[in-house]
Amino acid sequence: MNAPLKQNLPALAGGGHVMAIVPQTFEETFRVAKAVYLGGLAPSALIGKLEGDAAISAVTVAIMSGAELGLKPMVALRSFTVINGKPALYGDGLINIVRQSGKVTYLRTGCEIRDGQMIGWCEAKRNDTDEDKRVEFSQEDAVRAGLWQTEAVVTKWNKWDKKNEQKPNDSPWWRFPQRMLAWRAAGYCLRELFGDVLGGIRDEYEAREIADAEEIRDITPRKEPPAPPMPPDEGVTIDAATEPEPQREEQPFDSTGYFEAMETALAGANDEATVEEIWTDLDPDGTFDGDDESRGIAQKIKDRRLSQINSEIGG
């Protein structure tokens, strides 16, 4: 009886240097993105509600955006998010790209207490031009920008049940104020000093605030063109005396003016009771009945003013 043949399998080797898989063409990039998506590794913040080829395309664009900044594919997916259709970097991703550029002599960030106020700071220097910069973003700056959070529980609008609810404050400005101050300072500092490296990419939190501001400004409803007049039926004469008067074209509701009036009215409120009184008088629930998007914008304006009032009281 013959002995079974032994398969000559290659020996496993250890200690080798593992290289990242970096696609060189669009087709290769799309294949990597497809593998990431099918493997369930695509970040939800990146693909949102997209599915299939649309989700794969979003991952592909993120990988390509990262490649332009010198990031390997999987690092790019961990560093990028998409806000209002625009790519943005997480705070640590912004710092990582600058460090990897090879143009940094030093880059330091931190947060300190000065006169009872938190001060986030970032200082850096280029090694090719010897330019240096230090930028600070203080607690007072955050309060003035309407970012500072002081309440552990906040009022949020439940669009499903159509009512306000008290919920734990999940804002990063409440949970990680020192880190947020430092990252905001880093965003300003690094974009000014290393604009050629970052290529105009903003950090996540600044991009989100810009998107919220654009959402409030861009609220004018689109005006549908009027239907062309229909000719009268043949053989039918219209008596001028009985001809109906032309109907006036109904003007669309001026949402922009409404929100501007709301912001102006709330700016004069100095306590929560006055805010609620103004809210009741303007009646956004009835004004935007069935329009959850506009109702949500009104709620953001109200929440922002309440946050400013609470900050002023706490200060």
Secondary structure, 3 states (H helix, E strand, C coil): CCCCCCCCCCCCCCCCCCCCCCCCCHHHHHHHHHHHHHCCCCCHHHHCCCCHHHHHHHHHHHHHHHHHCCCCHHHHHHHEEEECCEEEECHHHHHHHHHHCCCEEEEEEEEEEECCEEEEEEEEEECCCCCEEEEEEEHHHHHHCCCCCCCCEEEEEECCCCEEEEEECCCHHHHCHHHHHHHHHHHHHHHHHCHHHHCCCCEHHHHHHHHHHHHHHCCCCCCCCCCCCCCCCCCCCCCCCCCCCCCCCCCCCCHHHHHHHHHHHHHCCCCHHHHHHHHHHHCHHHHCCCCHHHHHHHHHHHHHHHHHHHHHHHC
